[in-house]
Amino acid sequence: RRFFQPPRQSFFLFGPRGVGKSSLLRAELPPTDALWIDLLDPEQEERFSLHPGEFKDLIIERPPPSGWVVVDEVQKAPKLLNSVHQLIESHGLKFALTGSSARRLRQKGVNLLAGRAWVRNLHPFSWFELPEDHRDLRALLEYGGLPRVNRRPRHPVLDRRQVLERHFVVHPPLGGADEVGPLVPPRHLRRG
């Protein structure tokens, strides 16, 4: 169980890829109660990036029963934050906005809602968040606390390695090729 209680007002939920932001919000604000906008869907991302007014129109036409709107991966269409600002002020709606980092949004110079939304961060599992049968300190230190890694069966070490290798690339250190360097996300390697 995660040690996370969503605020009662609008909030940003930042955290690294694979930490479980979307899964956590689906449990706390299910699509039956909240309006979900998933910007990982290329069609939705393109639609709302090119036409932010459609985002506002959709929410006004179909207001969620709970008053909550979830925008998953908001950094993919940062212009939507101006509409979010307007909808908070004019309609009293509450927004849960997920993303990997506030830094990316700040770099783009977008509206971070000036105190209208709390900022929360979700980190990999802590020792106490792991189920009792998954509390293996060596594995936690070796593989980390990402939910995808820790939901795998405990015994097959190769299974955990495969999950990590699928999402990360081992980068050799500058000192020598015999040592293993830190795990680096592949997208950072491609950007040079």
N, C-alpha and C positions, 0 to 999 in steps of 0.2 A: 504494500500500500504506500502511495506517495505521500509525503508530508507537504501537501499543497492544498490550500483552501482558497478558491477563487474569491477575489474581492467582490463586494456588492455593487461596485460601480465599474465603469469601463476600465480596461487594463490591456497593456501589452504583455505578452508572454514570450520572452526571448530564451533561447537556448540552442546548443549545438544540434546539428542534424542527428536524427536517430535517438534523441533523448526521450521522446514520447509526448511531445507537446500536443499534437493532434489527438492522439489516443486518450490522453488525460481529459482534454476538453470534450471529446465525444462522450465520455462517461459523465462529466459534470454538466454539460449543456448539450444533451442529445438533439439530433436533427429534428426530432418530433416536437421539441419545445423551442428551439432557436433556429433562426435562419442561417444556414451555412453557405459561405462563399469560399470555394476552394480554388485558390489561384495557382495550384499545381496543375489544374486542368488547363491545358493550353488554350482551349476555346474561351473559357472564362477570363483567363489572363489577357488574351488579346482583346476581347470584347470590352472589358472594363478599363484597360490601359488606353485604348483608342477613344473610348466614349465614357468617361467617368460619370457623365450625367445619367447614363443608363443604370449605373450602380444605385444612385440615389432614387431614381424612379422605381426600380425593382423593390427596394426596401419600403418605400412609401406605399406602393400598391399591395405588397404582401407583408404587412407588419407581423413580426413573430409574436406568438401568444405570450411568451415570457418576457418580451421586450428586449431579448438578447439577440445580437447579430455576431456571428463568428466569421472573421476573415482570416483564413489560413494562408500563411506566407505573404503577408502584406507588403514585404519589401519588393515583391515582383511588380506591384502597381502602386508606387508610393503616392501618386496624385490622388488616390482615393481617400487619403487622410484629410484632405480639405472637405470632402463630402461627409466623412465621418464626423468631423468637427461640427459642421452645420446640422447634421442629424441629431447629435447629442444635444445641441443647444435648442433646436426648433421642435424636436419630437420627443425628447427625453429618453431616447433609446440608449441601450448599454451595448458596448462592443468589447469583444474579446479578440485581440489582434495578435496573431502569432508571427514569429520571424526568427531568423538566426541571430541577428544582432542589431542593437540600436545604432551602432557605429555606421553601418551601411546606410541607414536612413539619414543620419546626421550628415554624412558625406554628400548625400544628394540634396541637402538643404531643404528637406521637406518639413511640413507641419507635424510636430510631435505632440500636438494637442494641448500644449501649455497648461499642464496640471489637470486637465479634464480626464486623464487616464493614468492609472497607477502603472508602475513598471514592476513586473515580477520576472524572475529568472528561474528556469528549470535546469537542474544539473543532472548528471548521471546518478544512478542509485547510490545512496549512502549505505553503509553497513546495516543500519537499522531498517531501511526500506526493503531490503532483500528478504524473501521468504526464508524461514528457518532452514529449510533443506537446501538452500542455495548459498548459505553463508560459508564461503570458502575464502579465507583471507588471501591465500596465495593466488587463487584465480582472480579475485577482485583486484589485487595489485598488478597482476600480469596482464589481464585483459580489460580492466576498467569496469565501470558500472553501467554501460549502455544497456538499456532494456533488451534490445535484440540479442545481445551476447548472453545476458544472464537468464533469458527465458529458455535457452537451449538446455538439453539434458546435461546434468552435471558431469558425468563421467567422460564422454568423448571430447578430449582436448582438441582433436583435429576439427571438430565441428565449430568450436569457438574461433579457432584460427581462420577457418574458411569465412566466417562472418566478417571478421576483421579485415581479412585480405580482400574481400569483395568491396569494402568501403574505403580502405586505406592502402597505401603503397609503402613498403619499407624503403626508406631513404638512407643510403650509406652516408656515414659522417665524413667530414672533410679530412679527418686524421688518417684514415686508412680503410681499405675495403674489407678487412677482416672483422671489423666491429659492425654491429647492427645499429643503425641510427634510429631516430624517432619515426613514428608513424605519421605520414603526411597525407592529407586528403588529396586524391588524384587531381581534382579540379585546380588546386593551387599549383601543381606541377605544370599543367598545361598552359597556364597564363604566363609562365616564365618569370 
